[in-house]
């Protein structure tokens, strides 16, 4: 392996790295390169303050150094240079691809059915500062749509990972960065076939804790319906066991799958089995860091591992084995070997979207789509409302025109003045002198025919049907009110006595209210009670502290 004996310093604009540049950093006291899964490597270097080229260590210049096994001669741009009191210069530097953090898009990028390489090339061609040497290689052949706006992708690095809609999120691949070449694969590393035995090769308190947190059974449930229609779906057998015979005592995890809209036992069982498979329930989680200086002879292979490599961890006392991958390395650039190697599950990093994060994002995306549908439904409802309003206005106008036409068409009833024409006290209209259809006197007007209408001198008006353009009144009472829209500047109150529900300009107030979904909550005030969120009770003690179950949630004062 052709390791660099010492890192080499170059000018910030250098393009030829086959030379010794400004100089070889032979007076280095310590060289440490940290590399984490799906992250750009970082370099820390201590240099003798009286070294030959100490004055040449300046921000922006490039240092070439090795990162690890089969990961050689990587370029790092100096971020910071500072002198310490113990006669040394401390240098920190970021991988050259971190330059993308300071490069932006010159236009929005929207494209359909693109692969990672195609999407990256669109990004490369849209950079404000051109980077012609950038290359992406990928074995991911799937395609999808991308929508990268300049307001969301505020720098080019976020298009790779760390932002919604990034390549890392939508394709869920894994990165290896090699200077200006970005390798984006479905999976990096290799299966080594090497075995590490728990209890022999590794004994750590941290690992003991991981074993103690391993569940051997899942008790799933799901709520369906709301209010009086709510029911809880359980399995007839209640729990599903996993490796239960391996553990001294059954360890049961209760799992709520209500968000998956489970309605049947079969659906619940299938979802639980998928959860067990996806999360390796019943298998101890491995989190282990090897200090290479303390490694045993028979574990010498650890020094040869690369990022993403897979090893087997065997738990002899449980007769269980599981796999773990290299997720972090720290390389000693002077001894040309690792200082530490960490293995475990894929870690959560600033740019790495784990399966649970992806599920959450997918859930949010699904909710967004459902919200879009709701908005579409609301828009459709607005159209329906407008149509009903137009039909109502037409009905009122048609009724008015019909009434005027009907009245102006001349009456057929005989008008009689009672008791005589000279001094009448009543005017009566009846057809052919029969029983009167209308009576008008000082007490009011009354008509009884195909419908009844009455107006008396006490201020009462009665009509079997009332049609008009506008009605204004202090009080309107009725058994049923139907219409298109109800407006209220102050209060709409429903109920009687002490049990009332009010809808006001500032919110909804009720003695007992069940809310299925409210979008865009700005404020909520709950007095002398508690808030239930997905089965968890949220309460307050009146002093600004919140409690979820029995656990107090940190408030602002706790963080000061």
Secondary structure, DSSP 8 states (H G I E B T S, - for coil): ----SS-EEE-TT----SS-TTEE-TTEEEEEEEEETTS--EEEEEEETTSTTGGG--TT-EEEE--BTTB-SEEEEEEEEEE-TTSEEEEEEEEGGGGGGG--BSS-EEEEEE-HHHHHHHHHTTBSS--TT-EEEE-----EEEEE-TTT--STHHHHTTSTT-HHHHH--EEEEETTEEEEESS-S-EEEEEEEETTTB--HHHHHHHHT--SEEEEEEEES-GGG-EEEE-TT--EESSGGGSSS--EEEEE-GGGT--SHHHHHHHHHHHHHHHTTTS---EEEEEGGG--GGGGGGGG--TT-EEEEEETTTTEEEEEEEEEEEEETTTTEEEEEEEES----TT---HHHHHHHHHHHHHHHHHHHHHHHHHHHHHHHHHHHHHHHHHHHHHHHHHHHHHHT---SEEEEES-STT-SEEEEEGGGSS-SEEEETTEEEEESSSEEEEETTS-EEESS---S----S----S----S----SSEEEEEETTEEEEEETTEEEESS---S--SS-------SS-EEETTEEEEE-SSS-EEETTEEE--GGGG-
